[in-house]
Amino acid sequence: MEKRLIICAILAMLTSACANKPLELNGIDGSEIPPAFANFPDIPFPQSAYLDLNETNALGSGENWIGSVAYSAPYNASRVFDFYVSEMPKLRWLEVAVVRTRISQMTYFRDNRALQILIESDGDNKSRVTITAIPNQMAITK
């Protein structure tokens, strides 16, 4: 009797662990579909960020996209701000201006593009971020 109870408990735990795993979505050829943020390889995104497709309007892909990308993150606005101060230079973005306020604004240049990042609080330990990329004819470099 005790042995059956232990087996049932183990099976219940294994079943619940499998139930929480999201289903994989593969292409028709069986290849893995890249996450939405993979279209923007020149921009760092915090872990567990969630792309808001209703507010995202981007043209192109790779390192030549323009438009706006909006996402939410499970971190407060201050941590996201610090994330971009730390990570943008690693991807060769040159900081032009930063303003840390209720809605923080950050401006960066790289090659022939300018980037503006807006970060605002979206409740406790949540933030909303909008990144806008535009062509930059001035091509300011270091």
N, C-alpha and C positions, 0 to 999 in steps of 0.2 A: 504494500500500500504506500509506504513512504517513498519507495523507489519510483512508483508511478507519479507521485506528486512532484518529485524532483525533476523527472523527465518532462512533465507538463510545464513546469515553471521555466525550464531551459528553453523549451520550444516556444513558449509565449514570448520570452525575451528575444529570441532569434527572429521570430516573426515580426515583432514590433520594430526591431532594428532595421529589418529589410523594408518595412512599410514606409519609413521616413526617408529613404533614399529616392531622390527624384529620378524619373525615367530619363534615360539617355535619348537624345534626338539626333539621329544620323541622317546624312544626305542619302539620296537614292542609290549612290554607289557605295554606301556603307561608311563613308568617311565622316569624321566628327565635324559638326557644325561649330565654327568658332564663336565665342561669346561676342555680344554686341560691341564691347569696348575694343575688340581687336581691330576694328576699322579705323582706330585713332592711335596708332602706335607711337606717335610723337608726344603724346600727352600721358602723364601718370594719373592713375585713378586709384583711390584708396580701396583697400580690400573690402569686400561686401557692399560696394556701391551698387546702386540699382538705377539703370538707365530709364529715364522718363521719355518714352517714345512720343507721347502727346506734345511734349515741349521741345523735342529735338528736331532741328531742321538743318541737315548737313548735306552738302554736295561734294562728291568726290570721296576719296579714301586714301589710305596711306598717309604720307606726309604732305599732301597737297590739298586736303579737304578745307572747305570754308563753310561758314554757317555757325549754328549754335548747337551745343550739346548740353542737355540738362540731366542732372541725376540727383538722387538723394543718397545720403551716407549715414550710417549708424554711429556718427561721431559728432561731438559738438563743433560749432563753427570755428572756434579757436584752434582745435586740433587739426581741422582740415586746412586752415590757413597755414599753420606750421608745416604741415605735410607738403604744401606747394612751395613754400620758401625753401624747404630742404631738397625736394625732388626735381623741380624745374631746371636748375642748373645742370643736373646730371644728364639731362636730355638736350643740353646746349642752348637753353632759352636764356636770354639776357633780360634781367629784371630792369624795368624802366621806371615803374612807379608802383607803390603799394600803399593802401590806406586801410587801416584796421579800425572798423567802426561796426555799427549794428549790421550793415550790409557791407562787408569788406570788399574792396576792389583791388585787383592786381593786374598789371599790364606787363607783357613780355614781348620781346622781338626775337625772331630767329629767321635767318635767311631773308626771304621775301614775304614774310608773314608777320602780322601782329596778333597778339592773343590777349583777350581780357577775361579775367576770371572773377565772377561775382559769387560771394559766399554769404549765406544768411542762415540764421538759426531757424530750425523747424521743430522746436520743442526741445525737451530734455534729451541730450545726447543724440540729436539728429540735426542734420544740416541739409540745405538745398544749395546746389552749385549749378551755375550756368557758365559755360565756357564758350566764348565767341571768337572765331578765327576769321581774319580778313586779310586780303592782300596788302602788303606794305611796300610801296614803291621806293621808299627812302632806303630800304635795305641797310639799316643801321647794324653794325657788327661791333664786336669787342675791339 
